[in-house]
Every structure is written in structure tokens, then in C-alpha cells.
Amino acid sequence: MPKQKTAAVPERVAPMLCKLVKEVPVLKDYLFEVKWDGYRMIAYVQDGNVRMESRSGLDYTARYPEIEKALKSLQRNVIIDGEVVVFNKAGRPDFDALQHYNGNHTPIRYCVFDLLWLDGQNLEQRPLTERKTLLKKLVSKRPVFRYSESFDDGAVLYEQMRSLDLEGVIAKRKESVYREGMRGAEWLKIPTRKRQEFVIGGWAESARARCFKSLLFGAYDHGMFIWIGRSGGGYKEKEMPGILKKLKALEISDPPFMNPVLDAKGAVLHYVRPELVANFEFAAWTKTGRIRKPAIFLGFRNDKRPEDVVRELPESAGTIQQELKKAETDRSKRIAGMGY
């Protein structure tokens, strides 16, 4: 491979995204990784200056001084993709602890899984396996980093994640290039539980002494904010007044949703500007693309922009296999058309 010209680290890289899949697909030429329960973070290091950005482009550098120090210690110009995770005493990711991280003695780690730039060389078009090999060598023997290992048997890894009550598995095509901001069949996510981020668009008053009965949430679909469901559980009583205060600060008179809110059961509804993103766990989707039963509130996601939260309906493994087969057929046709 001819040597590339060196260049400065770019200002921003849009993270490559994963397509949601119902079950672990049987795929050739794929590797499997742990799906970490943390904040997706891309780290930029240029001449000793470090910047860590969330998926939405928010600067989180000052929040994680240990990771910033570790990135500086590399003494390389790099862009790394990974997940900031706090582990509990049992060695499992603790998302609640991450949200309350204060920079003291909490064992925070940067779980890294891709290397996009190294000393002036853009690695995005190189195969994933090559990028991971370079990354592993780069961060080895540095305790703040945790290299995300790869496994060949996705079904076995998935069962391990489920038995440990961890978030799930990521499947990646071994030869995949890094497609900034793209969501396709080359990277897949298979969660052990149905959990997604949604945008809060309102709340229902409680007839009892609670601050509110439930939150109304939705997601964007082709630019339109669509109501998807409600969440009536998962709230800590001591935190509910603070949540209601946030909601009232954003209150508006008209519904932000493009479709009607169903099954209100006579509750008084209030609406808010769709600015708050939260994580929810739920039972199942209906055929119309709504949440079948009330979801469980898991916490706010300050690292994501509302407009980036889109409706993700899980695809079957069979659909993914058909998509890959079509892509390979199209690729063969292009190559044949070039005369190779």
C-alpha cells in the first residue's frame, strides 16, 4: 500500500451507527463484540491536545480527567471510537454510576473498539480487523483503556451477555470500512432487552399524590416527531420533583407530536418542547410501531441530541442476510461493469 500523505486530525467525525436486529444472525466474515452500556465517545488527540465528543458533538473532555490524561500519554495524533463506562464492584457496567460520575475514585474506563486516524493517516478505508489490530497495540498495558475484544461465535457471546444481564452484542463485518454517520448491515446491534432512547414530548397528571402519572415520548421518522408510547414506572420518588421541574420549564400549549396520543384514559395531558432524551425499557412493539405496554424509565441521556433519536424498528436476521446478499450482487455487477 502506497504511503499516504500526512494530515492534521479533522475537526469532527460522525460516528458510524449500528442497525437494530431482533436476534443474532448467522453471518460469514463477521466478528462479535460486547455492547457496552455507557456513553459513546470519539476522542481526538492532536499534538497533546485532547477533545472527547459525544455522538451529538457535545464536548465531554473536562468530565473525564483520567481518560484525558490517558489519551495524552499515548503521545500520538489519533482519533479513537469507543464507549465511556463505569464498572461496579462486580465488574459490570453501571450506567447510573456513569451519570453521577464526579471524577473522584470511581473506576471509569474508556472501552475502545475502533481506530480511525493515526499520526496523520486516515484509517477509515482500511478493513476493520486491521484498524482493531493497530488499536490493540496502541492501548495495550494502559489500565484506563479497555480494548473491546472480538469473538467468532455471536450466539455464545449473546447467551453470556443475557446470563450476566448485560446490554447485548455488536456484530461487525470484518472487512468493513468506517462509514461516518451511516447505519447499515455492516454493523449490527442485538440487545438482550428491548431498550431504546426516546424524546419526551409531554406528561400525564397523576390523580394521586405522585408528581406525574407517566411521561409521553416519541422519536423522529423522516423528520416528523411521532408519538410512540408512555412510561409510568422506573422513577425514584425523590427524583420525580426534579423531573417535573424540567418538564414545566419546557411546557408548551400544543402537542409536539404529529400523530394523536392514544389511551390517555381521561388523564390531563401536558406537552413540552421535545428537548429531553431518555432511555426506556419496554416489552414489545405493536404492528403499528408503538410500544405495546407502558415502558420503564431508565434515565436521561444528555449525550444525545433529540433530532438524532429516530424510530428504530428491529429487523429480522433473514432481512439482514437478504440485504447483504443484494449488496454483494450489486458489488459484483459494478466490478463486472469496470471490466475486471
Salt bridges, closest charged atoms under 4 A:
GLU33 OE2 - LYS132 NZ 2.76
GLU33 OE1 - LYS172 NZ 3.13
ASP37 OD2 - ARG195 NH2 3.61
GLU53 OE1 - ARG12 NE 3.01
GLU53 OE2 - ARG51 NE 3.01
ASP81 OD2 - ARG40 NH2 2.72
ASP96 OD1 - HIS100 ND1 3.68
ASP96 OD2 - LYS236 NZ 3.92
ASP114 OD1 - ARG131 NE 2.69
ASP119 OD2 - ARG76 NE 2.64
GLU130 OE2 - ARG126 NH1 3.05
GLU149 OE2 - LYS136 NZ 3.58
ASP152 OD1 - LYS174 NZ 3.87
GLU159 OE1 - ARG162 NH2 2.90
ASP165 OD1 - ARG193 NE 3.73
GLU167 OE2 - LYS35 NZ 2.40
GLU186 OE2 - ARG173 NH2 2.70
GLU186 OE1 - ARG179 NE 2.87
GLU197 OE2 - ARG301 NH1 3.37
GLU197 OE1 - LYS304 NZ 2.86
GLU205 OE2 - HIS270 NE2 2.59
ASP221 OD1 - HIS222 ND1 2.67
ASP221 OD2 - ARG311 NH2 2.77
GLU237 OE2 - ARG210 NE 3.91
GLU251 OE2 - HIS270 ND1 2.80
GLU275 OE2 - ARG273 NE 2.88
GLU281 OE1 - ARG193 NH1 3.33
ASP303 OD2 - ARG301 NH2 2.94
GLU307 OE2 - ARG305 NE 3.90
ASP308 OD2 - ARG305 NE 3.02
GLU312 OE1 - ARG183 NH1 3.08
GLU312 OE1 - LYS189 NZ 3.10
GLU315 OE2 - LYS19 NZ 3.65
GLU323 OE1 - LYS19 NZ 2.94
GLU328 OE2 - ARG331 NH1 3.65
ASP330 OD2 - LYS326 NZ 3.02
